Amino acid sequence: MINEILPPWVASAESFGDAPEDSLFPEERPLIARAVDRRRREFVTGRHCARLALGRIGVPPGPIPRGERGAPVWPAGVVGSITHCAGYRAAAVASADEARAVGIDAETHAPLPAEVLPTVASPGEIAALRALDDADAKICWDRILFSAKESVYKVWFPLTRRWLDFSEAVVDIDASGSFSARLLAGDPALGTRVLSGRWVVSDGLIATSIALPRP
Ligand SMILES: CC(C)(COP(=O)(O)OP(=O)(O)OC[C@H]1O[C@@H](n2cnc3c(N)ncnc32)[C@H](O)[C@@H]1OP(=O)(O)O)[C@@H](O)C(=O)NCCC(=O)NCCS
């Protein structure tokens, strides 16, 4: 699913099941030593997918530590992103020669809880979601918007090392499978105020992606 929404210069791997825990590197084991079973499984399989994806760009298997604010620490010369949700795990990586950042996010294809929507979307975004819903009520547009903003953060943070609030990106979803995110917060490290992404809905899941090419 995830490869459908990534450009050819981004390698990816995904899993609908879980990898064995002994696939972790010794350096990674302390990161989940006290975690509950669900968290252990998503972490292990996220790392497993990451190593598969890295192998596809010729990077040998190695540990992927957890860095500042939870961001994965990729091998030198690589950018990438990991996501997991119930029944799905994925990773996407690219050479830093080709990409400045990659962000991916997966979610269960279900409506956001009503109380969550106003905390992640502006009144203007909510109005746009209603119009999309009028055109196709089978798609959970609010969940796509949420996922798109998570992908925005996964591109934003590794470049800027700064928090970005949900109100600081305005996401405009195109029903044909793309979206744009206009950033109200600027940062020279990002070098742009508009991020272009893609989305897909398949088998009860939503995935979004943003791949920021190196100019
Ligand atoms: C970090 C965050 C984006 C993760 O998204 P999520 O939907 O909760 O969870 P996902 O399973 O999709 O992604 C988790 C993975 O994201 C990665 N991640 C965590 N923090 C990260 C960060 N600061 N930067 C980049 N990637 C990060 C990790 O690889 C993590 O998996 P791991 O802990 O097993 O390595 C989310 O929890 C969060 O903090 N969001 C608030 C910030 C935000 O989205 N702002 C909106 C801007 S418009």
The ligand as a Tripos MOL2 file, in Angstrom:
@<TRIPOS>MOLECULE
LIG
   48    50     1     0     0
SMALL
NO_CHARGES

@<TRIPOS>ATOM
      1 C1          5.1810   11.7880   16.5650 C.3       1 LIG1
      2 C2          3.8140   11.5510   15.9290 C.3       1 LIG1
      3 C3          3.7200   12.3800   14.6490 C.3       1 LIG1
      4 C4          3.6940   10.0470   15.5930 C.3       1 LIG1
      5 O1          2.5280    9.7690   14.8780 O.3       1 LIG1
      6 P1          1.4820    8.6690   15.3590 P.3       1 LIG1
      7 O2          0.3550    8.6630   14.3650 O.co2     1 LIG1
      8 O3          1.1480    8.9060   16.7950 O.co2     1 LIG1
      9 O4          2.2460    7.2870   15.3120 O.3       1 LIG1
     10 P2          2.8880    6.5010   14.1110 P.3       1 LIG1
     11 O5          2.8440    5.0640   14.4710 O.co2     1 LIG1
     12 O6          2.3380    6.8740   12.7920 O.co2     1 LIG1
     13 O7          4.4110    6.9810   14.1450 O.3       1 LIG1
     14 C5          5.2400    6.6110   15.2000 C.3       1 LIG1
     15 C6          6.6510    6.7110   14.7070 C.3       1 LIG1
     16 O8          6.9280    8.0640   14.3530 O.3       1 LIG1
     17 C7          8.3080    8.2750   14.5060 C.3       1 LIG1
     18 N1          8.4780    9.5100   15.2630 N.ar      1 LIG1
     19 C8          8.2340    9.7080   16.5780 C.ar      1 LIG1
     20 N2          8.5380   10.9790   16.8990 N.ar      1 LIG1
     21 C9          8.9750   11.5770   15.7740 C.ar      1 LIG1
     22 C10         9.4450   12.8770   15.4740 C.ar      1 LIG1
     23 N3          9.5340   13.8280   16.4230 N.pl3     1 LIG1
     24 N4          9.8270   13.1590   14.2240 N.ar      1 LIG1
     25 C11         9.7670   12.2100   13.2510 C.ar      1 LIG1
     26 N5          9.3230   10.9380   13.4800 N.ar      1 LIG1
     27 C12         8.9370   10.6470   14.7180 C.ar      1 LIG1
     28 C13         8.8850    7.0800   15.2510 C.3       1 LIG1
     29 O9          9.5880    6.2690   14.3330 O.3       1 LIG1
     30 C14         7.6510    6.3780   15.7590 C.3       1 LIG1
     31 O10         7.7720    4.9760   15.8260 O.3       1 LIG1
     32 P3          8.7840    4.2490   16.8390 P.3       1 LIG1
     33 O11         8.6450    4.9600   18.1470 O.co2     1 LIG1
     34 O12         8.3280    2.8340   16.8600 O.co2     1 LIG1
     35 O13        10.1370    4.4650   16.2090 O.co2     1 LIG1
     36 C15         2.6430   11.9480   16.8790 C.3       1 LIG1
     37 O14         2.5750   11.0750   17.9750 O.3       1 LIG1
     38 C16         2.7630   13.3500   17.4200 C.2       1 LIG1
     39 O15         3.4700   13.6400   18.3750 O.2       1 LIG1
     40 N6          1.9880   14.3020   16.8310 N.am      1 LIG1
     41 C17         1.9070   15.6360   17.3310 C.3       1 LIG1
     42 C18         2.6240   16.6120   16.4360 C.3       1 LIG1
     43 C19         1.8440   16.8350   15.1930 C.2       1 LIG1
     44 O16         1.4120   15.9050   14.5520 O.2       1 LIG1
     45 N7          1.6350   18.0970   14.8230 N.am      1 LIG1
     46 C20         0.8580   18.4060   13.6700 C.3       1 LIG1
     47 C21         1.6440   19.2470   12.7150 C.3       1 LIG1
     48 S1          0.6000   19.8380   11.3910 S.3       1 LIG1
@<TRIPOS>BOND
     1     1     2 1
     2     2     3 1
     3     2     4 1
     4     2    36 1
     5     4     5 1
     6     5     6 1
     7     6     7 2
     8     6     8 1
     9     6     9 1
    10     9    10 1
    11    10    11 2
    12    10    12 1
    13    10    13 1
    14    13    14 1
    15    14    15 1
    16    15    16 1
    17    15    30 1
    18    16    17 1
    19    17    18 1
    20    17    28 1
    21    18    19 ar
    22    18    27 ar
    23    19    20 ar
    24    20    21 ar
    25    21    22 ar
    26    21    27 ar
    27    22    23 1
    28    22    24 ar
    29    24    25 ar
    30    25    26 ar
    31    26    27 ar
    32    28    29 1
    33    28    30 1
    34    30    31 1
    35    31    32 1
    36    32    33 2
    37    32    34 1
    38    32    35 1
    39    36    37 1
    40    36    38 1
    41    38    39 2
    42    38    40 1
    43    40    41 1
    44    41    42 1
    45    42    43 1
    46    43    44 2
    47    43    45 1
    48    45    46 1
    49    46    47 1
    50    47    48 1
@<TRIPOS>SUBSTRUCTURE
     1 LIG1         1 GROUP 0 **** ****
